[in-house]
Amino acid sequence: MNGLDISIVERSLQFKTPAGTSRGALTEKPSFYVVARDLEEDGRLGIGECSLIPGLSPESAPRARMELKRLAASGSLNPKAMSLQYPAVKFAAETALIDLLNEGTRTLFPGPFTEGQPTPINGLIWMGDPEDMVAQAASLLDRGFDTLKMKVGALDFERECECIAAIRSLAPADRIVLRLDANGGLDDADPNVTLKKLERLSAFDIHSMEQPIRAGQWKKMAAICKDSPIPVALDEELIGISDTTLRRNMLHVIQPDYVILKPSLLGGFVESNHWMDLAKEVGANWWATSALESNIGLNAIAQWASDAVAEEKAPMPQGLGTGSLFTNNLSSPLVVERGTIRMNMSAETDHAHPDVWNLTEILP
């Protein structure tokens, strides 16, 4: 779409409490909003979010900022022509474009979700000391989650096992699904060491292990997938691979059980759909996860994922409950409750009404 007035608004999202990951604790993160105004359609606005995770996103904040300035100067939204070297920028442009094409209502994928139907999600246990992680799990259980995802790989392995055992005492396997995410934190020069750790962890009835070793080690990951007692999900492994043949080769070599789709890190919904189709070729299932977006990006991903889930025979709980992490998030009709995310469709909070979004904080 051409002939647009495009502005870029930068906003640092502040975490309510430090978010512990295998790369350290995050207290804030950079985000940018692409605000595209169609002057020929009564000033209709399309908004997309460029969300970055320091140390994980392919583009740094300075590089994303420069690319966003070029996008604004072009006066055009054409995601198909954009480079996958800037996946979060491409995602923001694609989201803003879809929003514009849907009359700027923030309703990108009209369907059951935008009509109020809830989508199951997992509750996220951030890395911290074991007592804190057990307390997080207890809080999530009280809030009605039946699928929990726990970050591992940063603490001493024995302490992590003790922590998981304590969580399992609160959340027995016959009631609660437990996912683990290592972010490459179980990597060892000898893959047998990683497999022994996975064997230990399998005693806790683990649903899946995301990215047990660092990305880019296809043969090593293939060996782990082949012999792991816990189904393996690829996450970081997908980031930065733009060539279709290379994507297909990687999946056929590794043969994962699952792939994790983060549109902000993969270049948007078209690219994520492509990964989904390729994964099905090797019998791998999928679920979507946010990249710590604010409610603008989370809204778009939740609608897309819920739309895709509706077509699956065995839908998976999604990783989309991160909107409540920030002290300065934008208001939205998204509600997380009883282990689901949904749109509040009461008359007072009609999702298409501009007051619901309170966009004054980001509008230029």
Rosetta blueprint (number, residue, H / E / L):
1 M L
2 N L
3 G L
4 L L
5 D E
6 I E
7 S E
8 I E
9 V E
10 E E
11 R E
12 S E
13 L E
14 Q E
15 F E
16 K E
17 T E
18 P E
19 A E
20 G E
21 T E
22 S L
23 R L
24 G E
25 A E
26 L E
27 T E
28 E E
29 K E
30 P E
31 S E
32 F E
33 Y E
34 V E
35 V E
36 A E
37 R E
38 D E
39 L L
40 E L
41 E L
42 D L
43 G L
44 R E
45 L E
46 G E
47 I E
48 G E
49 E E
50 C E
51 S E
52 L L
53 I L
54 P L
55 G L
56 L L
57 S L
58 P L
59 E L
60 S L
61 A H
62 P H
63 R H
64 A H
65 R H
66 M H
67 E H
68 L H
69 K H
70 R H
71 L H
72 A H
73 A H
74 S H
75 G L
76 S L
77 L L
78 N L
79 P H
80 K H
81 A H
82 M L
83 S L
84 L L
85 Q L
86 Y L
87 P H
88 A H
89 V H
90 K H
91 F H
92 A H
93 A H
94 E H
95 T H
96 A H
97 L H
98 I H
99 D H
100 L H
101 L H
102 N L
103 E L
104 G L
105 T L
106 R L
107 T L
108 L L
109 F L
110 P L
111 G L
112 P L
113 F L
114 T L
115 E L
116 G L
117 Q L
118 P L
119 T E
120 P E
121 I E
122 N L
123 G E
124 L E
125 I E
126 W L
127 M E
128 G L
129 D L
130 P H
131 E H
132 D H
133 M H
134 V H
135 A H
136 Q H
137 A H
138 A H
139 S H
140 L H
141 L H
142 D H
143 R L
144 G L
145 F L
146 D L
147 T E
148 L E
149 K E
150 M E
151 K E
152 V L
153 G L
154 A L
155 L L
156 D L
157 F H
158 E H
159 R H
160 E H
161 C H
162 E H
163 C H
164 I H
165 A H
166 A H
167 I H
168 R H
169 S H
170 L H
171 A L
172 P L
173 A L
174 D L
175 R L
176 I L
177 V E
178 L E
179 R E
180 L E
181 D E
182 A L
183 N L
184 G L
185 G E
186 L L
187 D L
188 D L
189 A L
190 D L
191 P H
192 N H
193 V H
194 T H
195 L H
196 K H
197 K H
198 L H
199 E H
200 R H
201 L H
202 S H
203 A L
204 F L
205 D L
206 I E
207 H E
208 S E
209 M E
210 E E
211 Q L
212 P L
213 I E
214 R L
215 A L
216 G L
217 Q L
218 W H
219 K H
220 K H
221 M H
222 A H
223 A H
224 I H
225 C H
226 K H
227 D H
228 S L
229 P L
230 I L
231 P L
232 V E
233 A E
234 L E
235 D L
236 E H
237 E H
238 L H
239 I L
240 G L
241 I L
242 S L
243 D L
244 T H
245 T H
246 L H
247 R H
248 R H
249 N H
250 M H
251 L H
252 H H
253 V H
254 I H
255 Q L
256 P L
257 D L
258 Y E
259 V E
260 I E
261 L E
262 K L
263 P H
264 S H
265 L H
266 L H
267 G L
268 G L
269 F H
270 V H
271 E H
272 S H
273 N H
274 H H
275 W H
276 M H
277 D H
278 L H
279 A H
280 K H
281 E H
282 V L
283 G L
284 A L
285 N E
286 W E
287 W E
288 A E
289 T E
290 S L
291 A L
292 L L
293 E L
294 S L
295 N H
296 I H
297 G H
298 L H
299 N H
300 A H
301 I H
302 A H
303 Q H
304 W H
305 A H
306 S H
307 D H
308 A H
309 V H
310 A L
311 E L
312 E L
313 K L
314 A L
315 P L
316 M L
317 P L
318 Q E
319 G E
320 L L
321 G L
322 T L
323 G L
324 S L
325 L L
326 F E
327 T L
328 N L
329 N L
330 L L
331 S L
332 S L
333 P L
334 L E
335 V E
336 V E
337 E E
338 R L
339 G L
340 T E
341 I E
342 R E
343 M E
344 N L
345 M L
346 S L
347 A H
348 E H
349 T H
350 D L
351 H L
352 A L
353 H L
354 P H
355 D H
356 V H
357 W H
358 N L
359 L H
360 T H
361 E H
362 I L
363 L L
364 P L
